[in-house]
């Protein structure tokens, strides 16, 4: 677990922040959808992301089961709500949905797709414990429109 966290942190920290889109433009609420590795819908919810000038990210999440999802599927502690922390790099982000937990975490690792409107984040989720990764799948997070 510590090796995974250290590896993710070093990989992202060494890349720097993208010049194309500043962090402030990426702040907002994102619709979150997670699938298993074969693409079967598992989870839906929201990520509220705040990007900071030092390439860190903070925010909150609220996620529940998708309609008709097998609720016995191993997804780790990403059902419910909580706070998140992460890092923004030139090629994407790494988010920890359980930053105050050392042995039962869900990590989101992905890249921004800024060519589509609304912009979104596409990548993989991993549930990791002291034993290492125990479950994984894919996710999308699409920027939700700002209220009028």
Residue pairs with C-beta under 8 A, 6 or more apart in sequence:
1 102
1 103
1 105
1 128
1 129
1 130
1 131
1 132
4 107
4 128
4 132
4 133
5 96
5 105
8 94
8 107
8 109
9 87
9 94
11 89
11 94
12 87
12 88
12 89
12 92
12 93
12 94
13 55
13 87
13 89
14 89
15 89
15 90
15 91
16 55
16 89
16 90
17 23
17 55
17 88
17 89
17 90
18 88
18 89
18 90
18 91
20 114
21 112
21 114
23 51
23 52
23 53
23 55
23 57
23 88
24 51
26 49
26 51
26 88
26 112
26 119
26 143
27 49
27 50
27 51
28 48
28 49
28 143
28 144
28 146
29 46
29 47
29 48
29 49
29 143
29 144
30 46
30 47
30 48
30 49
30 120
30 121
30 141
30 142
30 143
30 144
31 44
31 45
31 46
31 141
31 142
31 144
32 43
32 44
32 45
32 46
32 47
32 61
32 63
32 139
32 140
32 141
33 41
33 43
33 44
33 66
33 139
33 140
33 141
33 142
34 42
34 43
34 44
34 63
34 75
34 78
34 125
34 137
34 138
34 139
35 41
35 42
35 137
35 138
35 139
36 42
36 73
36 137
37 136
37 137
37 138
39 138
40 69
40 70
41 66
41 67
41 68
41 69
42 65
42 66
42 69
42 70
42 73
42 75
42 137
43 63
43 64
43 65
43 66
43 69
43 75
43 78
43 79
44 63
44 64
44 65
44 66
45 61
45 62
45 63
45 64
46 61
46 62
46 63
46 144
47 59
47 60
47 61
47 84
47 95
47 141
48 59
48 60
48 61
49 57
49 59
49 84
50 57
50 58
50 59
51 57
51 88
52 58
55 87
55 88
55 89
56 85
56 86
56 87
56 88
57 84
57 85
57 86
57 87
57 88
57 93
57 95
58 83
58 84
58 85
58 86
59 83
59 84
60 81
60 82
60 83
60 84
61 78
61 81
61 82
61 83
61 84
61 97
62 80
62 81
63 78
63 79
63 80
63 81
64 79
65 71
65 79
73 135
74 127
74 134
74 135
75 106
75 125
75 127
75 135
75 137
76 104
76 105
76 106
76 127
76 128
76 134
76 135
77 97
77 98
77 101
77 104
77 105
77 106
77 127
78 97
78 106
78 125
78 127
82 97
82 98
83 99
83 100
84 95
84 96
84 97
84 99
85 95
85 96
85 99
86 93
86 94
86 95
86 96
86 108
87 93
87 94
91 111
92 109
92 110
92 111
92 112
92 121
92 123
93 108
93 109
93 110
93 111
93 112
93 121
93 123
94 107
94 108
94 109
95 107
95 108
95 109
96 105
96 106
96 107
97 105
97 106
97 107
97 108
98 104
98 105
98 106
103 129
103 130
104 127
104 129
105 127
105 128
105 129
106 125
106 126
106 127
106 128
107 125
107 126
107 128
108 121
108 123
108 124
108 125
108 139
108 141
109 123
109 124
109 125
109 126
110 121
110 122
110 123
110 124
110 139
110 141
111 121
111 122
111 123
112 119
112 120
112 121
113 119
113 120
113 121
113 122
118 142
118 143
118 144
118 145
119 142
119 143
120 140
120 141
120 142
120 143
121 139
121 140
121 141
121 142
122 138
122 139
122 140
122 141
123 138
123 139
124 136
124 137
124 138
124 139
125 136
125 137
125 138
125 139
126 133
126 135
126 136
127 133
127 134
127 135
127 136
128 134
